Amino acid sequence: MTDTLTRTPTAAGARVGWRGWAALVVLMLPVLLVSVDNTVLSFALPQIALDLEPSATQQLWIIDAYPLVLASLLVTMGVLGDRFGRRRMLLIGAAGFGAVSALAAFAPSPEWLIAARAAMGVFGAMLMPSTLSLLRTIFTNRDQRRMAIAVWAAGFSAGAALGPIVGGVLLEHFAWGSVFLMAVPVLVPLLVLVPILVPESRDPSPGGFDPLSVVLSLATMVPIVYAIKEFAVHGAESPLPLVLIGAGMLFGVLFVRRQNRLQTPMLDMALFRRGSFTGSVLVNLLSVIGLVGFLYFVAQHLQLVVGLSPLQAGLALVPGLLAMIVAGIGVVPIAKRAAPRLVVPLALCFSVLGYVLVAVSTTSASLPLLIAAFVSLGVGIGAAETVSNELILASAPAAKAGAASAVSETAYELGAVLGTTIIGGLLAAFYRANLVLPDALPGAAADAARETLAGAVAASHELDATLGQALRDAAASAFDTGVGVTALIGAALIVVAAVIAAFTLGGRAGANR
């Protein structure tokens, strides 16, 4: 940033004034939007299904097209931002995302909506690396950058909290297209204010552009992300996920070899030889797996076992998401004085405690206990994500901030997919293994109950009161037994993240300035 009136030089880097913090507020708009968009669609899906009548496969693609394209393009868009300008990529992404969201809102067919969701993934991939990498160039003072990244990470949490609430309110008063149209009033002020408040930044020596590297990166990410989603839906019944993962890994090896041979690589693989960078990325990945996995089974428990509405369930999760925000910001002064390899593992102990609370009390898990468990989980994840994201940017040269941010964002997206796949897949397996159906249950109801907890609850409403209640009790017992086991597995994943952090994140609070 060149506005010397807003900077105060210090040994640790120039401190920004009000313009820098105003720029942060503007950059939070797309962060909130993308975060809300990740959770709000599930609330609109029933109305979409009634209106557009998609097939089962089309319904899955309506959900999956956006994250599949987004995760696959993050690295490419981050590198392009380094080369052509991060602010420019942000503005293109915002304009495109807003326009395509409006088209999605009035989709006349499932095919139209799937195409619009895929296009939203393209433009969304331009938005996210740009926001984080621009923070790296605006906030050169590390103390201020920690706070800015804490606010950035808190934006994701706030968006996740707002998603169920916004979705519930919009769908109660408007058609399903409203969940897409909300992007327009968010992105219009961004398009106006970013050119005024946010300086352009790019890699001063980007070198030549290598199209083959782009193709190889896509050939790596698309099969792997798609394989994870296929496994989540179909399990091990088909060999397709293994074939896709094998293909993705093969192209990944070719991508890495090409980067190591190029004089100016698309993605500098030397970044991964820095322990703090790779360790922080892995902490991000495992933390998001733990968070999404927790939300996966708690959301079902609240709605299908406790009997809350989607809006009530969303409100019940707000204390934990607020705890995540407070912890993410509150850890900043601690991170200034304590080593990351101490701060992150200690923070993640709170997340382990949250999972353990669920594991040891699933048969009698009351609503206050679940809220307390999510608060504990949120404290750990919020603090760990702030420190690890700041280390990712601090470990990378400023010129490569877009590529580094894109790697961090890819870990987020893969973590979200894996959280549902790993925790959700294990939970489904334990649910089926522990389900004891009541006698005299009709065959169709029994088949539905064996598939999912939601299927059991839906089938119970078609039965007489006594048999229906017996089926709900049996399904709830099997589900909560499965939750007890998967919660311990989730706790183990967080412990692994804590161990990685302890051995890789460095021993000095001021390292990598």
Phi, psi and omega per residue, in radians:
M1 nan 2.349 -2.998
T2 -1.774 -0.067 -3.099
D3 -1.348 1.645 -3.056
T4 -1.174 -0.342 3.136
L5 -1.193 -0.344 -3.090
T6 -1.836 0.183 -3.103
R7 -2.133 2.486 3.027
T8 -2.086 1.995 -3.076
P9 -1.183 2.425 3.017
T10 -2.422 2.970 3.124
A11 -1.128 -0.469 -3.093
A12 -1.578 0.051 -3.093
G13 2.123 2.729 -3.085
A14 -1.193 2.363 3.117
R15 -1.584 2.373 3.141
V16 -1.522 2.748 3.070
G17 -1.768 -2.591 -3.016
W18 -1.103 -0.536 -3.130
R19 -1.136 -0.659 3.114
G20 -1.112 -0.758 -3.135
W21 -1.256 -0.563 3.039
A22 -1.130 -0.673 3.084
A23 -1.088 -0.671 3.110
L24 -1.067 -0.760 3.133
V25 -1.025 -0.755 3.141
V26 -1.147 -0.708 -3.117
L27 -1.205 -0.319 3.103
M28 -1.299 -0.340 -3.106
L29 -1.035 -0.899 3.120
P30 -1.190 -0.517 3.107
V31 -1.098 -0.838 3.111
L32 -1.075 -0.730 -3.080
L33 -1.107 -0.871 -3.109
V34 -1.134 -0.649 3.120
S35 -1.148 -0.779 3.085
V36 -1.084 -0.723 -3.091
D37 -1.087 -0.498 3.140
N38 -1.173 -0.466 -3.031
T39 -1.955 -0.351 -2.986
V40 -1.366 -0.467 -3.033
L41 -1.133 -0.604 -3.114
S42 -1.035 -0.508 3.123
F43 -1.326 -0.496 -3.119
A44 -1.518 -0.253 -3.010
L45 -1.039 -0.729 3.104
P46 -1.022 -0.727 3.114
Q47 -1.183 -0.674 3.097
I48 -1.072 -0.753 -3.131
A49 -1.075 -0.681 3.134
L50 -1.236 -0.632 -3.045
D51 -1.418 -0.884 -3.043
L52 -1.633 -0.270 3.141
E53 0.902 0.975 3.095
P54 -1.273 2.694 3.004
S55 -1.245 2.991 3.138
A56 -1.049 -0.714 3.127
T57 -1.156 -0.759 3.120
Q58 -1.104 -0.629 3.130
Q59 -1.110 -0.696 3.092
L60 -1.135 -0.691 -3.134
W61 -1.232 -0.518 3.049
I62 -1.044 -0.674 3.119
I63 -1.346 -0.779 -2.907
D64 -1.504 -0.386 -3.045
A65 -1.027 -0.743 -3.096
Y66 -1.124 -0.991 -3.110
P67 -1.175 -0.523 3.121
L68 -1.100 -0.867 3.140
V69 -1.189 -0.743 -3.118
L70 -1.020 -0.922 -3.104
A71 -1.102 -0.604 -3.088
S72 -1.265 -0.452 -3.021
L73 -1.820 -0.080 -3.026
L74 -1.031 -0.827 -3.114
V75 -1.116 -0.781 3.134
T76 -1.038 -0.817 -3.114
M77 -1.198 -0.612 3.079
G78 -1.098 -0.723 3.119
V79 -1.197 -0.715 3.103
L80 -1.101 -0.620 3.068
G81 -1.113 -0.716 3.071
D82 -1.042 -0.644 -3.053
R83 -1.434 -0.841 -2.986
F84 -1.766 -0.135 3.125
G85 2.086 2.134 -3.080
R86 -1.260 -0.673 3.097
R87 -1.135 -0.700 3.122
R88 -1.063 -0.768 3.117
M89 -1.115 -0.658 3.121
L90 -1.094 -0.774 -3.118
L91 -1.185 -0.710 3.096
I92 -1.114 -0.766 -3.141
G93 -1.095 -0.722 -3.125
A94 -1.149 -0.803 -3.139
A95 -1.088 -0.790 -3.132
G96 -1.164 -0.724 -3.122
F97 -1.104 -0.753 3.130
G98 -1.124 -0.767 -3.117
A99 -1.131 -0.785 -3.111
V100 -1.224 -0.578 3.078
S101 -1.077 -0.704 3.089
A102 -1.114 -0.689 3.086
L103 -1.128 -0.694 3.133
A104 -1.116 -0.608 -3.090
A105 -1.095 -0.474 -3.101
F106 -1.996 0.487 -3.118
A107 -1.067 2.203 -3.134
P108 -1.539 -0.131 -3.070
S109 -2.641 2.801 3.079
P110 -1.042 -0.677 -3.120
E111 -1.086 -0.720 3.101
W112 -1.052 -0.810 -3.097
L113 -1.163 -0.674 3.098
I114 -1.093 -0.792 3.124
A115 -1.088 -0.717 3.126
A116 -1.134 -0.710 3.114
R117 -1.112 -0.678 3.094
A118 -1.118 -0.747 3.112
A119 -1.132 -0.631 3.060
M120 -1.064 -0.606 3.082
G121 -1.121 -0.679 3.107
V122 -1.064 -0.884 -3.087
F123 -1.294 -0.554 3.067
G124 -1.104 -0.598 3.096
A125 -1.170 -0.413 3.046
M126 -1.325 -0.543 -3.037
L127 -1.282 -0.896 -2.872
M128 -1.209 -0.868 3.096
P129 -1.076 -0.557 -3.122
S130 -1.123 -0.725 -3.095
T131 -1.114 -0.809 -3.091
L132 -1.234 -0.699 -3.128
S133 -1.217 -0.577 3.081
L134 -1.153 -0.578 3.050
L135 -1.069 -0.614 3.130
R136 -1.103 -0.621 -3.099
T137 -1.526 -0.485 3.121
I138 -1.338 -0.804 -3.068
F139 -1.771 1.507 3.130
T140 -1.408 -0.386 3.037
N141 -1.333 2.192 -2.972
R142 -1.194 -0.603 3.119
D143 -1.091 -0.789 3.104
Q144 -1.173 -0.631 -3.129
R145 -1.136 -0.676 3.076
R146 -0.988 -0.803 -3.135
M147 -1.142 -0.721 3.135
A148 -1.092 -0.738 3.139
I149 -1.219 -0.577 3.059
A150 -1.084 -0.726 3.094
V151 -1.152 -0.728 3.112
W152 -1.028 -0.839 3.130
A153 -1.137 -0.655 3.115
A154 -1.118 -0.503 3.102
G155 -1.069 -0.670 3.072
F156 -1.089 -0.772 -3.135
S157 -1.119 -0.765 3.120
A158 -1.078 -0.708 3.109
G159 -1.111 -0.720 3.108
A160 -1.105 -0.639 3.112
A161 -1.220 -0.686 -3.094
L162 -1.302 -0.470 -3.074
G163 -0.931 -1.021 3.132
P164 -1.076 -0.644 -3.100
I165 -1.239 -0.846 3.119
V166 -1.072 -0.756 3.128
G167 -1.058 -0.766 3.130
G168 -1.088 -0.747 -3.115
V169 -1.188 -0.824 -3.110
L170 -1.080 -0.798 -3.060
L171 -1.297 -0.290 3.067
E172 -1.326 -0.428 -3.057
H173 -2.060 -0.345 -3.038
F174 -2.331 3.009 3.092
A175 -1.271 2.963 -3.061
W176 -1.091 -0.455 -3.136
G177 -1.091 -0.314 -3.130
S178 -1.114 -0.471 -3.125
V179 -1.234 -0.362 3.057
F180 -1.589 -0.659 -3.110
L181 -1.128 -0.394 -3.127
M182 -1.096 -0.288 3.116
A183 -1.172 -0.540 -3.028
V184 -1.128 -0.933 3.133
P185 -1.157 -0.304 3.078
V186 -1.392 -0.703 -3.013
L187 -1.511 -0.388 3.114
V188 -1.058 -0.874 3.092
P189 -1.097 -0.531 3.092
L190 -1.093 -0.781 -3.132
L191 -1.114 -0.510 3.128
V192 -1.396 -0.757 -2.960
L193 -1.555 -0.481 -3.122
V194 -1.033 -0.822 3.111
P195 -1.072 -0.421 -3.123
I196 -1.457 -0.713 -2.954
L197 -1.842 -0.443 -3.004
V198 -1.854 2.136 3.128
P199 -1.332 2.632 3.045
E200 -1.287 2.549 3.051
S201 -2.589 2.610 3.127
R202 -2.780 2.965 3.036
D203 -1.231 2.098 -3.104
P204 -1.176 -0.364 -3.139
S205 -2.313 1.247 -3.016
P206 -1.306 -0.318 -3.089
G207 1.283 -2.937 -3.116
G208 -1.366 2.690 3.119
F209 -1.572 2.299 -3.051
D210 -1.996 1.713 -3.120
P211 -1.045 -0.590 -3.120
L212 -1.108 -0.606 3.090
S213 -1.130 -0.669 3.095
V214 -1.091 -0.804 3.141
V215 -1.068 -0.759 -3.125
L216 -1.165 -0.627 3.121
S217 -1.154 -0.718 3.090
L218 -1.165 -0.710 3.124
A219 -1.161 -0.363 3.049
T220 -1.414 -0.851 -2.987
M221 -1.356 -0.758 -3.048
V222 -1.025 -0.889 -3.139
P223 -1.097 -0.667 -3.091
I224 -1.182 -0.822 3.134
V225 -1.118 -0.739 3.139
Y226 -1.136 -0.667 3.125
A227 -1.097 -0.710 3.125
I228 -1.074 -0.765 -3.132
K229 -1.190 -0.667 3.096
E230 -1.104 -0.715 3.126
F231 -1.145 -0.642 3.129
A232 -1.111 -0.596 -3.085
V233 -1.515 -0.789 -2.981
H234 -1.890 -0.131 -3.136
G235 1.163 -2.557 -3.071
A236 -1.617 0.258 -3.103
E237 -1.163 -0.542 -3.076
S238 -2.022 2.493 3.077
P239 -1.352 -0.071 -3.056
L240 -0.990 -0.805 3.141
P241 -0.995 -0.714 3.135
L242 -1.149 -0.697 3.107
V243 -1.105 -0.759 -3.126
L244 -1.143 -0.740 3.115
I245 -1.113 -0.713 3.091
G246 -1.056 -0.748 3.126
A247 -1.134 -0.773 3.126
G248 -1.065 -0.732 3.137
M249 -1.157 -0.648 3.105
L250 -1.090 -0.846 3.108
F251 -1.154 -0.538 3.077
G252 -1.107 -0.728 3.092
V253 -1.094 -0.749 3.117
L254 -1.114 -0.667 3.110
F255 -1.094 -0.818 -3.122
V256 -1.109 -0.755 3.138
R257 -1.074 -0.710 3.138
R258 -1.166 -0.710 -3.141
Q259 -1.098 -0.661 -3.133
N260 -1.215 -0.390 -3.120
R261 -1.591 -0.444 -3.100
L262 -1.308 2.476 3.095
Q263 -1.178 -0.657 3.052
T264 -2.181 1.541 -3.036
P265 -1.249 2.740 3.047
M266 -1.108 -0.772 3.086
L267 -2.225 2.070 -3.094
D268 -1.260 1.861 -3.086
M269 -1.201 -0.239 3.081
A270 -1.117 -0.406 3.080
L271 -0.980 -0.655 -3.061
F272 -1.354 -0.160 3.048
R273 -1.486 -0.090 3.051
R274 -1.553 2.067 -3.050
G275 -1.018 -0.684 -3.100
S276 -1.173 -0.589 3.126
F277 -1.220 -0.974 -3.106
T278 -1.112 -0.711 3.117
G279 -1.088 -0.712 3.138
S280 -1.155 -0.692 3.106
V281 -1.086 -0.759 3.133
L282 -1.163 -0.658 3.074
V283 -1.086 -0.758 3.081
N284 -1.003 -0.860 -3.084
L285 -1.028 -0.907 -3.079
L286 -1.205 -0.621 3.122
S287 -1.130 -0.741 3.136
V288 -1.197 -0.660 3.047
I289 -0.986 -0.817 3.141
G290 -1.109 -0.734 -3.114
L291 -1.161 -0.877 -3.098
V292 -1.159 -0.686 3.100
G293 -1.072 -0.722 3.097
F294 -1.082 -0.838 3.138
L295 -1.076 -0.572 -3.103
Y296 -1.061 -0.868 -3.084
F297 -1.493 -0.496 3.119
V298 -1.195 -0.694 3.124
A299 -1.063 -0.711 3.112
Q300 -1.187 -0.726 3.137
H301 -1.066 -0.783 -3.088
L302 -1.121 -0.685 -3.053
Q303 -1.518 -0.703 -2.984
L304 -1.720 -0.399 3.110
V305 -1.796 -0.912 3.133
V306 -1.275 -0.573 3.092
G307 1.641 0.376 3.114
L308 -1.380 2.686 3.013
S309 -1.301 2.869 3.100
P310 -0.965 -0.718 3.140
L311 -1.158 -0.755 3.113
Q312 -1.109 -0.691 3.110
A313 -1.121 -0.705 3.088
G314 -1.087 -0.719 3.121
L315 -1.164 -0.595 3.120
A316 -1.142 -0.452 -3.141
L317 -1.495 -0.201 -3.079
V318 -1.024 -0.752 3.129
P319 -0.988 -0.708 3.118
G320 -1.168 -0.686 3.125
L321 -1.224 -0.610 3.032
L322 -1.141 -0.687 3.088
A323 -1.077 -0.638 3.102
M324 -1.117 -0.736 3.124
I325 -1.134 -0.851 -3.107
V326 -1.086 -0.751 -3.138
A327 -1.152 -0.674 -3.140
G328 -1.097 -0.661 3.111
I329 -1.438 -0.678 -3.098
G330 -1.176 -0.372 -3.121
V331 -1.341 -0.233 -3.052
V332 -1.015 -0.913 3.128
P333 -1.126 -0.514 3.086
I334 -1.199 -0.738 -3.115
A335 -1.150 -0.384 3.091
K336 -1.214 -0.444 -2.999
R337 -1.986 -0.402 -3.069
A338 -1.968 2.633 -3.104
A339 -1.198 2.469 3.114
P340 -1.005 -0.606 -3.104
R341 -1.226 -0.180 3.002
L342 -1.740 -0.753 -3.061
V343 -1.110 -0.847 -3.051
V344 -1.169 -0.850 3.097
P345 -1.048 -0.701 3.118
L346 -1.124 -0.691 3.099
A347 -1.096 -0.739 -3.092
L348 -1.202 -0.312 3.035
C349 -1.052 -0.590 3.090
F350 -1.132 -0.674 3.128
S351 -1.182 -0.684 3.069
V352 -1.058 -0.745 3.117
L353 -1.035 -0.703 3.121
G354 -1.048 -0.780 3.109
Y355 -1.148 -0.710 -3.121
V356 -1.132 -0.679 3.085
L357 -0.983 -0.720 3.111
V358 -1.211 -0.754 -3.047
A359 -1.103 -0.672 -3.042
V360 -1.539 -0.044 -3.050
S361 -2.435 0.484 -3.044
T362 -1.146 -0.603 -3.076
T363 -1.227 -0.334 -3.141
S364 -2.283 0.516 -3.041
A365 -1.180 1.868 3.100
S366 -1.478 2.902 3.139
L367 -1.069 -0.781 3.105
P368 -1.053 -0.633 3.135
L369 -1.180 -0.711 3.112
L370 -1.135 -0.687 3.091
I371 -1.097 -0.765 3.122
A372 -1.105 -0.683 3.120
A373 -1.109 -0.734 -3.138
F374 -1.230 -0.585 3.049
V375 -1.066 -0.798 3.131
S376 -1.097 -0.768 3.092
L377 -1.056 -0.767 -3.092
G378 -1.122 -0.652 3.113
V379 -1.033 -0.815 -3.113
G380 -1.180 -0.819 -3.110
I381 -1.132 -0.754 -3.117
G382 -1.048 -0.822 -3.134
A383 -1.178 -0.765 -3.100
A384 -1.125 -0.698 -3.112
E385 -1.167 -0.663 3.105
T386 -1.062 -0.858 -3.090
V387 -1.172 -0.771 -3.070
S388 -1.197 -0.693 3.119
N389 -1.148 -0.670 3.107
E390 -1.143 -0.658 3.119
L391 -1.173 -0.617 3.109
I392 -1.047 -0.811 3.137
L393 -1.243 -0.681 -3.128
A394 -1.190 -0.497 -3.110
S395 -1.354 -0.371 -3.090
A396 -1.726 2.556 3.020
P397 -1.031 2.569 -3.108
A398 -0.996 -0.595 -3.121
A399 -1.154 -0.405 -3.116
K400 -1.846 0.392 -3.057
A401 -1.080 -0.631 -3.130
G402 -1.136 -0.792 3.126
A403 -1.123 -0.732 3.124
A404 -1.116 -0.753 3.117
S405 -1.091 -0.682 -3.132
A406 -1.124 -0.676 3.086
V407 -1.086 -0.757 3.101
S408 -1.070 -0.767 3.137
E409 -1.142 -0.643 3.104
T410 -1.100 -0.694 3.078
A411 -1.064 -0.700 3.083
Y412 -1.019 -0.895 -3.046
E413 -1.159 -0.776 3.110
L414 -1.128 -0.640 3.100
G415 -1.087 -0.703 3.120
A416 -1.119 -0.735 3.129
V417 -1.177 -0.796 -3.113
L418 -1.189 -0.545 3.110
G419 -1.046 -0.796 3.099
T420 -1.189 -0.715 -3.077
T421 -1.191 -0.905 -3.055
I422 -1.248 -1.020 -3.102
I423 -1.159 -0.788 -3.138
G424 -1.123 -0.731 3.129
G425 -1.131 -0.759 3.114
L426 -1.143 -0.711 3.139
L427 -1.090 -0.741 3.122
A428 -1.084 -0.713 3.139
A429 -1.133 -0.788 3.132
F430 -1.185 -0.605 3.102
Y431 -1.052 -0.861 -3.124
R432 -1.139 -0.650 -3.108
A433 -1.186 -0.529 -3.060
N434 -1.759 -0.044 -3.086
L435 -1.322 2.121 3.050
V436 -1.994 1.834 -3.051
L437 -1.346 2.526 3.096
P438 -1.198 2.726 3.114
D439 -1.159 2.781 3.077
A440 1.147 0.350 3.120
L441 -1.405 2.242 3.109
P442 -1.021 2.669 -3.058
G443 -1.053 -0.751 -3.114
A444 -1.123 -0.712 3.120
A445 -1.162 -0.670 3.114
A446 -1.118 -0.737 3.124
D447 -1.101 -0.748 3.130
A448 -1.132 -0.704 -3.115
A449 -1.159 -0.594 -3.135
R450 -1.225 -0.421 -3.097
E451 -1.270 -1.010 -3.059
T452 -2.599 2.862 3.008
L453 -1.075 -0.727 3.117
A454 -1.054 -0.693 3.095
G455 -1.098 -0.690 3.111
A456 -1.135 -0.759 -3.135
V457 -1.130 -0.754 3.132
A458 -1.110 -0.736 -3.138
A459 -1.149 -0.575 -3.096
S460 -1.120 -0.493 -3.132
H461 -1.271 -0.256 3.128
E462 -1.616 -0.040 -3.085
L463 -1.822 2.986 3.040
D464 -1.186 2.843 -2.969
A465 -1.002 -0.769 -3.074
T466 -1.189 -0.846 -3.123
L467 -1.192 -0.665 3.111
G468 -1.083 -0.743 3.114
Q469 -1.147 -0.671 3.109
A470 -1.101 -0.698 3.120
L471 -1.160 -0.763 3.124
R472 -1.082 -0.711 3.134
D473 -1.127 -0.751 -3.138
A474 -1.117 -0.765 -3.133
A475 -1.159 -0.736 3.128
A476 -1.103 -0.708 3.122
S477 -1.116 -0.780 3.128
A478 -1.124 -0.718 -3.135
F479 -1.116 -0.834 -3.096
D480 -1.202 -0.520 3.020
T481 -1.127 -0.738 3.082
G482 -1.121 -0.652 3.098
V483 -1.058 -0.692 -3.138
G484 -1.038 -0.710 -3.133
V485 -1.301 -0.812 -3.102
T486 -1.178 -0.490 3.071
A487 -1.107 -0.682 3.091
L488 -1.151 -0.638 3.083
I489 -1.166 -0.726 3.067
G490 -1.055 -0.724 3.090
A491 -1.068 -0.676 3.134
A492 -1.118 -0.673 3.100
L493 -1.101 -0.699 3.113
I494 -1.180 -0.641 3.079
V495 -1.080 -0.721 3.089
V496 -1.051 -0.749 3.100
A497 -1.058 -0.714 3.140
A498 -1.130 -0.696 3.121
V499 -1.148 -0.766 3.101
I500 -1.028 -0.772 3.139
A501 -1.072 -0.731 -3.098
A502 -1.097 -0.539 -3.051
F503 -1.737 -0.191 -3.033
T504 -2.151 -0.323 -2.925
L505 -1.552 0.179 3.007
G506 1.531 2.748 -3.033
G507 -1.867 0.017 -3.121
R508 -2.192 2.391 -3.139
A509 -1.109 -0.512 -3.071
G510 -1.746 0.236 -3.139
A511 -1.131 2.709 3.059
N512 1.071 0.650 3.080
R513 -1.199 nan nan
